[in-house]
Amino acid sequence: MSRSRRKTPILGITTAASEANDKARWHRAYRRAERQRLRASPESLPASHRDYSDPWSMDKDGKRYWGKACGSRWMRK
């Protein structure tokens, strides 16, 4: 993997290393709400996962195309 490089310079906007904690938190909330919905009325439609997650409120705040401004350091995997 020492020669592995990114093909396109699309990186997270902030310097957060991972969104794992944010993703775990909203998945947990979504699963809990779905269990409650199934207990109350099994025939009802499931809620959208978008009601429980917002990529802009997570640590990385989404991604951005950096183009030529991206140095070779950031193109390493």
Distance bins in CASP14 RR format, pairs under 12 A and 6 or more apart:
PFRMAT RR
TARGET T0000
AUTHOR 0000-0000-0000
RMODE 2
METHOD distances of the structure
MODEL  1
1 76 0 0 0 0 1 0 0 0 0 0 0
1 77 1 0 0 1 0 0 0 0 0 0 0
2 76 0 0 0 0 1 0 0 0 0 0 0
2 77 0 0 0 0 1 0 0 0 0 0 0
3 75 0 0 0 0 0 1 0 0 0 0 0
3 76 0 0 0 0 1 0 0 0 0 0 0
3 77 0 0 0 0 1 0 0 0 0 0 0
4 75 0 0 0 0 1 0 0 0 0 0 0
4 76 1 0 0 1 0 0 0 0 0 0 0
4 77 1 0 1 0 0 0 0 0 0 0 0
5 70 0 0 0 0 0 1 0 0 0 0 0
5 71 0 0 0 0 0 1 0 0 0 0 0
5 72 0 0 0 0 1 0 0 0 0 0 0
5 73 0 0 0 0 0 1 0 0 0 0 0
5 74 0 0 0 0 0 1 0 0 0 0 0
5 75 1 0 1 0 0 0 0 0 0 0 0
5 76 1 0 0 1 0 0 0 0 0 0 0
5 77 1 0 0 1 0 0 0 0 0 0 0
6 12 0 0 0 0 0 1 0 0 0 0 0
6 63 0 0 0 0 0 1 0 0 0 0 0
6 65 0 0 0 0 0 1 0 0 0 0 0
6 66 0 0 0 0 0 1 0 0 0 0 0
6 67 0 0 0 0 0 1 0 0 0 0 0
6 70 0 0 0 0 1 0 0 0 0 0 0
6 71 0 0 0 0 0 1 0 0 0 0 0
6 72 0 0 0 0 0 1 0 0 0 0 0
6 73 0 0 0 0 0 1 0 0 0 0 0
6 74 1 0 0 1 0 0 0 0 0 0 0
6 75 1 0 1 0 0 0 0 0 0 0 0
6 76 1 0 0 1 0 0 0 0 0 0 0
6 77 1 0 0 1 0 0 0 0 0 0 0
7 75 0 0 0 0 1 0 0 0 0 0 0
7 77 0 0 0 0 0 1 0 0 0 0 0
8 63 0 0 0 0 0 1 0 0 0 0 0
8 64 0 0 0 0 0 1 0 0 0 0 0
8 65 1 0 0 1 0 0 0 0 0 0 0
8 66 0 0 0 0 1 0 0 0 0 0 0
8 67 0 0 0 0 1 0 0 0 0 0 0
8 70 0 0 0 0 1 0 0 0 0 0 0
8 74 0 0 0 0 0 1 0 0 0 0 0
8 75 0 0 0 0 1 0 0 0 0 0 0
9 63 0 0 0 0 0 1 0 0 0 0 0
9 64 0 0 0 0 1 0 0 0 0 0 0
9 65 1 0 0 1 0 0 0 0 0 0 0
9 66 1 0 1 0 0 0 0 0 0 0 0
9 67 1 0 1 0 0 0 0 0 0 0 0
9 68 0 0 0 0 1 0 0 0 0 0 0
9 69 0 0 0 0 1 0 0 0 0 0 0
9 70 1 1 0 0 0 0 0 0 0 0 0
9 71 1 0 0 1 0 0 0 0 0 0 0
9 72 0 0 0 0 0 1 0 0 0 0 0
9 73 0 0 0 0 0 1 0 0 0 0 0
9 74 1 0 0 1 0 0 0 0 0 0 0
9 75 1 0 0 1 0 0 0 0 0 0 0
9 76 0 0 0 0 0 1 0 0 0 0 0
10 60 0 0 0 0 0 1 0 0 0 0 0
10 62 0 0 0 0 1 0 0 0 0 0 0
10 63 1 0 1 0 0 0 0 0 0 0 0
10 64 1 0 0 1 0 0 0 0 0 0 0
10 65 1 0 1 0 0 0 0 0 0 0 0
10 66 1 0 0 1 0 0 0 0 0 0 0
10 67 0 0 0 0 1 0 0 0 0 0 0
10 70 0 0 0 0 1 0 0 0 0 0 0
10 74 0 0 0 0 0 1 0 0 0 0 0
10 75 0 0 0 0 0 1 0 0 0 0 0
11 60 0 0 0 0 1 0 0 0 0 0 0
11 61 0 0 0 0 0 1 0 0 0 0 0
11 62 0 0 0 0 1 0 0 0 0 0 0
11 63 1 0 0 1 0 0 0 0 0 0 0
11 64 1 0 0 1 0 0 0 0 0 0 0
11 65 0 0 0 0 1 0 0 0 0 0 0
11 66 1 0 1 0 0 0 0 0 0 0 0
11 67 0 0 0 0 1 0 0 0 0 0 0
11 69 0 0 0 0 0 1 0 0 0 0 0
11 70 1 0 0 1 0 0 0 0 0 0 0
11 71 0 0 0 0 0 1 0 0 0 0 0
11 73 0 0 0 0 0 1 0 0 0 0 0
11 74 1 0 1 0 0 0 0 0 0 0 0
11 75 0 0 0 0 1 0 0 0 0 0 0
11 76 0 0 0 0 0 1 0 0 0 0 0
11 77 0 0 0 0 0 1 0 0 0 0 0
12 18 0 0 0 0 0 1 0 0 0 0 0
12 19 0 0 0 0 1 0 0 0 0 0 0
12 55 0 0 0 0 0 1 0 0 0 0 0
12 58 0 0 0 0 0 1 0 0 0 0 0
12 59 0 0 0 0 1 0 0 0 0 0 0
12 60 1 0 1 0 0 0 0 0 0 0 0
12 61 1 0 0 1 0 0 0 0 0 0 0
12 62 1 0 1 0 0 0 0 0 0 0 0
12 63 1 0 1 0 0 0 0 0 0 0 0
12 64 1 0 0 1 0 0 0 0 0 0 0
12 65 0 0 0 0 0 1 0 0 0 0 0
12 66 0 0 0 0 1 0 0 0 0 0 0
12 70 0 0 0 0 0 1 0 0 0 0 0
12 74 0 0 0 0 1 0 0 0 0 0 0
13 19 0 0 0 0 0 1 0 0 0 0 0
13 55 0 0 0 0 0 1 0 0 0 0 0
13 56 0 0 0 0 1 0 0 0 0 0 0
13 58 0 0 0 0 0 1 0 0 0 0 0
13 59 0 0 0 0 1 0 0 0 0 0 0
13 60 1 0 0 1 0 0 0 0 0 0 0
13 61 1 0 1 0 0 0 0 0 0 0 0
13 62 1 0 1 0 0 0 0 0 0 0 0
13 63 1 0 0 1 0 0 0 0 0 0 0
13 64 1 0 1 0 0 0 0 0 0 0 0
13 65 0 0 0 0 0 1 0 0 0 0 0
13 66 0 0 0 0 1 0 0 0 0 0 0
14 56 0 0 0 0 0 1 0 0 0 0 0
14 58 0 0 0 0 1 0 0 0 0 0 0
14 59 1 0 0 1 0 0 0 0 0 0 0
14 60 1 0 1 0 0 0 0 0 0 0 0
14 61 1 0 1 0 0 0 0 0 0 0 0
14 62 0 0 0 0 1 0 0 0 0 0 0
14 63 0 0 0 0 0 1 0 0 0 0 0
14 64 0 0 0 0 0 1 0 0 0 0 0
15 59 0 0 0 0 1 0 0 0 0 0 0
15 60 0 0 0 0 1 0 0 0 0 0 0
15 61 0 0 0 0 0 1 0 0 0 0 0
15 74 0 0 0 0 0 1 0 0 0 0 0
16 22 0 0 0 0 1 0 0 0 0 0 0
16 58 0 0 0 0 1 0 0 0 0 0 0
16 59 1 1 0 0 0 0 0 0 0 0 0
16 60 1 0 1 0 0 0 0 0 0 0 0
16 61 0 0 0 0 1 0 0 0 0 0 0
16 62 0 0 0 0 0 1 0 0 0 0 0
16 63 0 0 0 0 0 1 0 0 0 0 0
17 59 0 0 0 0 1 0 0 0 0 0 0
17 60 0 0 0 0 1 0 0 0 0 0 0
18 24 0 0 0 0 0 1 0 0 0 0 0
18 58 0 0 0 0 0 1 0 0 0 0 0
18 59 1 0 0 1 0 0 0 0 0 0 0
18 60 0 0 0 0 1 0 0 0 0 0 0
19 25 0 0 0 0 1 0 0 0 0 0 0
19 26 0 0 0 0 1 0 0 0 0 0 0
19 27 0 0 0 0 0 1 0 0 0 0 0
19 53 0 0 0 0 0 1 0 0 0 0 0
19 54 0 0 0 0 0 1 0 0 0 0 0
19 55 0 0 0 0 1 0 0 0 0 0 0
19 56 0 0 0 0 0 1 0 0 0 0 0
19 57 0 0 0 0 0 1 0 0 0 0 0
19 58 1 0 1 0 0 0 0 0 0 0 0
19 59 1 0 1 0 0 0 0 0 0 0 0
19 60 1 0 1 0 0 0 0 0 0 0 0
19 61 0 0 0 0 1 0 0 0 0 0 0
19 62 0 0 0 0 1 0 0 0 0 0 0
19 63 0 0 0 0 0 1 0 0 0 0 0
20 26 0 0 0 0 0 1 0 0 0 0 0
20 27 0 0 0 0 0 1 0 0 0 0 0
20 58 0 0 0 0 0 1 0 0 0 0 0
20 59 0 0 0 0 1 0 0 0 0 0 0
20 60 0 0 0 0 0 1 0 0 0 0 0
21 27 0 0 0 0 0 1 0 0 0 0 0
21 28 0 0 0 0 0 1 0 0 0 0 0
21 58 0 0 0 0 1 0 0 0 0 0 0
21 59 1 0 0 1 0 0 0 0 0 0 0
21 60 0 0 0 0 0 1 0 0 0 0 0
22 28 0 0 0 0 0 1 0 0 0 0 0
22 29 0 0 0 0 0 1 0 0 0 0 0
22 52 0 0 0 0 0 1 0 0 0 0 0
22 53 0 0 0 0 1 0 0 0 0 0 0
22 54 0 0 0 0 1 0 0 0 0 0 0
22 55 0 0 0 0 1 0 0 0 0 0 0
22 56 0 0 0 0 0 1 0 0 0 0 0
22 57 1 0 0 1 0 0 0 0 0 0 0
22 58 1 0 1 0 0 0 0 0 0 0 0
22 59 1 0 1 0 0 0 0 0 0 0 0
22 60 0 0 0 0 1 0 0 0 0 0 0
22 61 0 0 0 0 0 1 0 0 0 0 0
22 62 0 0 0 0 0 1 0 0 0 0 0
23 29 0 0 0 0 0 1 0 0 0 0 0
23 30 0 0 0 0 0 1 0 0 0 0 0
23 49 0 0 0 0 0 1 0 0 0 0 0
23 52 0 0 0 0 0 1 0 0 0 0 0
23 53 1 0 0 1 0 0 0 0 0 0 0
23 54 0 0 0 0 0 1 0 0 0 0 0
23 55 0 0 0 0 0 1 0 0 0 0 0
23 57 0 0 0 0 0 1 0 0 0 0 0
23 58 1 0 0 1 0 0 0 0 0 0 0
23 59 0 0 0 0 1 0 0 0 0 0 0
23 60 0 0 0 0 0 1 0 0 0 0 0
24 30 0 0 0 0 0 1 0 0 0 0 0
24 31 0 0 0 0 0 1 0 0 0 0 0
24 53 0 0 0 0 0 1 0 0 0 0 0
24 58 0 0 0 0 0 1 0 0 0 0 0
25 31 0 0 0 0 0 1 0 0 0 0 0
25 32 0 0 0 0 0 1 0 0 0 0 0
25 52 0 0 0 0 1 0 0 0 0 0 0
25 53 0 0 0 0 1 0 0 0 0 0 0
25 54 0 0 0 0 0 1 0 0 0 0 0
25 57 0 0 0 0 0 1 0 0 0 0 0
25 58 0 0 0 0 1 0 0 0 0 0 0
25 59 0 0 0 0 0 1 0 0 0 0 0
26 32 0 0 0 0 0 1 0 0 0 0 0
26 33 0 0 0 0 0 1 0 0 0 0 0
26 49 1 0 0 1 0 0 0 0 0 0 0
26 50 0 0 0 0 0 1 0 0 0 0 0
26 51 0 0 0 0 1 0 0 0 0 0 0
26 52 1 0 1 0 0 0 0 0 0 0 0
26 53 1 0 1 0 0 0 0 0 0 0 0
26 54 0 0 0 0 1 0 0 0 0 0 0
26 55 0 0 0 0 0 1 0 0 0 0 0
26 57 0 0 0 0 1 0 0 0 0 0 0
26 58 0 0 0 0 1 0 0 0 0 0 0
27 33 0 0 0 0 0 1 0 0 0 0 0
27 34 0 0 0 0 0 1 0 0 0 0 0
27 49 0 0 0 0 1 0 0 0 0 0 0
27 52 0 0 0 0 1 0 0 0 0 0 0
27 53 0 0 0 0 1 0 0 0 0 0 0
28 34 0 0 0 0 0 1 0 0 0 0 0
28 35 0 0 0 0 0 1 0 0 0 0 0
28 52 0 0 0 0 1 0 0 0 0 0 0
28 53 0 0 0 0 0 1 0 0 0 0 0
29 35 0 0 0 0 0 1 0 0 0 0 0
29 36 0 0 0 0 0 1 0 0 0 0 0
29 47 0 0 0 0 0 1 0 0 0 0 0
29 49 0 0 0 0 1 0 0 0 0 0 0
29 51 0 0 0 0 1 0 0 0 0 0 0
29 52 1 0 1 0 0 0 0 0 0 0 0
29 53 0 0 0 0 1 0 0 0 0 0 0
29 54 0 0 0 0 0 1 0 0 0 0 0
30 36 0 0 0 0 0 1 0 0 0 0 0
30 37 0 0 0 0 0 1 0 0 0 0 0
30 46 0 0 0 0 1 0 0 0 0 0 0
30 47 1 0 0 1 0 0 0 0 0 0 0
30 48 0 0 0 0 1 0 0 0 0 0 0
30 49 1 0 1 0 0 0 0 0 0 0 0
30 50 0 0 0 0 1 0 0 0 0 0 0
30 51 0 0 0 0 1 0 0 0 0 0 0
30 52 1 0 1 0 0 0 0 0 0 0 0
30 53 1 0 0 1 0 0 0 0 0 0 0
31 37 0 0 0 0 0 1 0 0 0 0 0
31 38 0 0 0 0 0 1 0 0 0 0 0
31 46 0 0 0 0 0 1 0 0 0 0 0
31 47 0 0 0 0 0 1 0 0 0 0 0
31 49 0 0 0 0 0 1 0 0 0 0 0
31 52 0 0 0 0 1 0 0 0 0 0 0
32 38 0 0 0 0 0 1 0 0 0 0 0
32 39 0 0 0 0 0 1 0 0 0 0 0
32 47 0 0 0 0 0 1 0 0 0 0 0
32 52 0 0 0 0 1 0 0 0 0 0 0
33 39 0 0 0 0 0 1 0 0 0 0 0
33 40 0 0 0 0 0 1 0 0 0 0 0
33 44 0 0 0 0 0 1 0 0 0 0 0
33 46 0 0 0 0 1 0 0 0 0 0 0
33 47 1 0 0 1 0 0 0 0 0 0 0
33 48 0 0 0 0 0 1 0 0 0 0 0
33 49 0 0 0 0 1 0 0 0 0 0 0
33 51 0 0 0 0 1 0 0 0 0 0 0
33 52 1 0 0 1 0 0 0 0 0 0 0
33 53 0 0 0 0 0 1 0 0 0 0 0
34 40 0 0 0 0 0 1 0 0 0 0 0
34 41 0 0 0 0 0 1 0 0 0 0 0
34 42 0 0 0 0 0 1 0 0 0 0 0
34 44 0 0 0 0 0 1 0 0 0 0 0
34 45 0 0 0 0 0 1 0 0 0 0 0
34 46 1 0 0 1 0 0 0 0 0 0 0
34 47 1 0 0 1 0 0 0 0 0 0 0
34 48 0 0 0 0 0 1 0 0 0 0 0
34 49 0 0 0 0 1 0 0 0 0 0 0
34 51 0 0 0 0 0 1 0 0 0 0 0
34 52 0 0 0 0 1 0 0 0 0 0 0
35 42 0 0 0 0 0 1 0 0 0 0 0
35 46 0 0 0 0 0 1 0 0 0 0 0
35 47 0 0 0 0 0 1 0 0 0 0 0
36 42 0 0 0 0 0 1 0 0 0 0 0
36 44 0 0 0 0 0 1 0 0 0 0 0
36 46 0 0 0 0 0 1 0 0 0 0 0
36 47 0 0 0 0 0 1 0 0 0 0 0
37 43 0 0 0 0 0 1 0 0 0 0 0
37 44 1 0 0 1 0 0 0 0 0 0 0
37 45 0 0 0 0 1 0 0 0 0 0 0
37 46 1 0 0 1 0 0 0 0 0 0 0
37 47 1 0 0 1 0 0 0 0 0 0 0
37 51 0 0 0 0 0 1 0 0 0 0 0
38 44 0 0 0 0 1 0 0 0 0 0 0
38 45 0 0 0 0 0 1 0 0 0 0 0
38 46 0 0 0 0 1 0 0 0 0 0 0
38 47 0 0 0 0 0 1 0 0 0 0 0
46 52 0 0 0 0 0 1 0 0 0 0 0
47 53 0 0 0 0 0 1 0 0 0 0 0
48 54 0 0 0 0 0 1 0 0 0 0 0
49 55 0 0 0 0 0 1 0 0 0 0 0
50 56 0 0 0 0 0 1 0 0 0 0 0
54 61 0 0 0 0 0 1 0 0 0 0 0
54 62 0 0 0 0 0 1 0 0 0 0 0
55 61 1 0 0 1 0 0 0 0 0 0 0
55 62 1 0 1 0 0 0 0 0 0 0 0
55 63 0 0 0 0 1 0 0 0 0 0 0
56 62 1 0 0 1 0 0 0 0 0 0 0
56 63 0 0 0 0 0 1 0 0 0 0 0
64 70 0 0 0 0 1 0 0 0 0 0 0
64 74 0 0 0 0 0 1 0 0 0 0 0
66 72 0 0 0 0 0 1 0 0 0 0 0
66 73 0 0 0 0 0 1 0 0 0 0 0
66 74 1 0 0 1 0 0 0 0 0 0 0
66 75 0 0 0 0 1 0 0 0 0 0 0
67 74 0 0 0 0 0 1 0 0 0 0 0
67 75 0 0 0 0 0 1 0 0 0 0 0
68 75 0 0 0 0 0 1 0 0 0 0 0
69 75 0 0 0 0 0 1 0 0 0 0 0
70 76 0 0 0 0 0 1 0 0 0 0 0
END
